[in-house]
Amino acid sequence: MASFTIIENFEPIKDSKMLDKAKSFNRELFKKTVNPCRIIKGLKIDESTKRYVPNELIEIEKMKDIKLQQDENIIIDFGNHFVGKLKIKIAHSGSHPDAPGFIKLKMAEIIDELAADSSNYEGWISKGWIQEEWIHIDEFPMEIKLDRRYALRYLQLDVLATSAKYKIYVEEVSLEAESWIDFKDNPQLKKVQDKELIELDKVGLRTLRNSMQNVYEDGPKRDRRLWLGDLRLQALTNYYSFNDLELVKKCLYLFSASKFPNKSLGACLFVSPEVQVDDTNLIDYSLIFISTVYDYYEHTKDIELVKEFWEVIMDQVNTTWEFLGEQKMTNLNNDTFWSFIDWNPELDKNAAIQGVYITTYKHAIYLANVLGKNTDAKNLEEKINLLSEVAKNNYWDEKQGLFVSGDQKQISYHSNIWMVLSGLFDQEKNKKILKKIIEVKPAIKLKTPYAYHYFLEALFLNDMQEEAVKIMKYYWGEMIKLGADTFWELFDPEDPFYSPYGSSIVNSYCHAWSCAPTYFIRKYMDK
């Protein structure tokens, strides 16, 4: 299911003042040299999980003893997920080389990627994201410094060619890891004693750190871009962990520096070689910019920053309002890529998007009142009242006690989560809705940690901590059981190899919208 837009002759609005403010936060990334911890000899299938595991483990001290000839390989394990640049020294044994060595390097976030054959890839996302390099070695020893940054735990070196006269071996290998956050900064939980929650927090924290590069990247393997939906969840988690405010402000300025011709914000930005908004416009992501500024204000009470972004906020209100049309309700077809909500092609998004409108407009009216923007606040209140009335009349099913969406009256987690978050009803009724949706188990599933994040938020906000923790342990905990060092972009416990891209080899296995456990544990449970 290819989901993207291409706009011919796309000319965004550039704001040099916003860009200059974003650039003022530029700084050198923190670096750390990481050495491998062990060698893996061969892979095998774990029958209980149907995923790959090491066949044999070898001490790292024996790395130089492993001499390789054509069609042999070595797998080097760095022990955890890192983002950075590799340095490898390749030496030879035997006679003087009479022909170049030819090797392939394969970098993997999870071990299953090593078993995948990229030559068979037929997905709709570019195979350029697959982390591989082919290198000729004309003289030995050769020190290879990869200029390109990679996200990995595992490095596999395949020997494609030597000659009968010599073999090659890895003499040295290291990774220079990079992050916006100092590697010494490792905020600990204060009161939580539950070992499962401690592990969930640790993996979530690592997921966030490795995605904090020169911007809040969605994933350091793929797409390595600044996405609005991801930014909000990353920033929230950051407030309760590293509490770095500069990168949040930098990213907000960047989004404001390059906009669509109608002043709406793009779903994502390219930041190199220059800042350029992508020609992808998602309604829910444009609206979530409002909530991201709201979250920042709630955390810092920095009213000056709200003032700077107020015009941008109102631009998002006005452009999204125009999309609604006369009925003041969303009318999206399932194949329309003008909203995200989740990676589920069967999802009817209309009710969920209506909930996003109400939720984010309420955040806007809160900020309007903070700034004393009485006229804007009044207009927003009128919009919210109309949207809420439309939502109750068109999406609420009193008989079922749930929200439904579309002509088929589809029941989904998503519709009910976002309507609960919108605050249409009081907490008592919200609890009944959430308990009912858990009981019903709709066929339209949540597919991403992004969608699950908002499920947890709805539960915690409505005093359903027990249910939230159970879901957290079930969903994110299952990733850890399957070997996750960082949390993944996509995960369906009943279909662990699920991918909307045509192949899981291009899935991102360190994706910042997935760090929810760290946020919720630290905000609601570590007091």
HELIX and SHEET records of a PDB file:
HELIX    1   1 SER A   16  LYS A   23  1                                   8    
HELIX    2   2 ILE A   60  ASP A   65  5                                   6    
HELIX    3   3 ASP A  112  ALA A  115  1                                   4    
HELIX    4   4 SER A  118  ASN A  120  5                                   3    
HELIX    5   5 LYS A  127  TRP A  129  5                                   3    
HELIX    6   6 LYS A  195  SER A  211  1                                  17    
HELIX    7   7 LEU A  228  TYR A  239  1                                  12    
HELIX    8   8 GLU A  246  ALA A  257  1                                  12    
HELIX    9   9 ILE A  283  THR A  300  1                                  18    
HELIX   10  10 ILE A  303  LEU A  324  1                                  22    
HELIX   11  11 ASN A  350  LEU A  371  1                                  22    
HELIX   12  12 ASN A  374  TYR A  395  1                                  22    
HELIX   13  13 TYR A  413  LEU A  421  1                                   9    
HELIX   14  14 GLN A  427  VAL A  440  1                                  14    
HELIX   15  15 PRO A  449  LEU A  461  1                                  13    
HELIX   16  16 GLN A  465  LYS A  481  1                                  17    
HELIX   17  17 SER A  504  VAL A  506  5                                   3    
HELIX   18  18 ALA A  512  SER A  514  5                                   3    
HELIX   19  19 ALA A  516  PHE A  520  1                                   5    
HELIX   20  20 ILE A  521  MET A  525  3                                   5    
SHEET    1   A 2 ILE A  13  LYS A  14  0                                        
SHEET    2   A 2 SER A 258  LYS A 259 -1                                        
SHEET    1   B 5 PHE A  30  VAL A  34  0                                        
SHEET    2   B 5 TYR A 166  SER A 179 -1                                        
SHEET    3   B 5 ASN A  73  GLY A  94 -1                                        
SHEET    4   B 5 ARG A  38  ILE A  40 -1                                        
SHEET    5   B 5 LEU A  57  GLU A  59 -1                                        
SHEET    1   C 4 PHE A  30  VAL A  34  0                                        
SHEET    2   C 4 TYR A 166  SER A 179 -1                                        
SHEET    3   C 4 ASN A  73  GLY A  94 -1                                        
SHEET    4   C 4 MET A 142  LYS A 145 -1                                        
SHEET    1   D 6 PHE A  30  VAL A  34  0                                        
SHEET    2   D 6 TYR A 166  SER A 179 -1                                        
SHEET    3   D 6 ASN A  73  GLY A  94 -1                                        
SHEET    4   D 6 TYR A 150  ALA A 161 -1                                        
SHEET    5   D 6 GLY A 101  ALA A 108 -1                                        
SHEET    6   D 6 GLU A 132  ILE A 137 -1                                        
SHEET    1   E 2 LEU A  43  ASP A  46  0                                        
SHEET    2   E 2 ARG A  51  PRO A  54 -1                                        
SHEET    1   F 3 LEU A 226  TRP A 227  0                                        
SHEET    2   F 3 CYS A 268  PHE A 270 -1                                        
SHEET    3   F 3 GLN A 276  VAL A 277 -1                                        
SHEET    1   G 2 TRP A 396  ASP A 397  0                                        
SHEET    2   G 2 LEU A 402  PHE A 403 -1                                        
END                                                                             
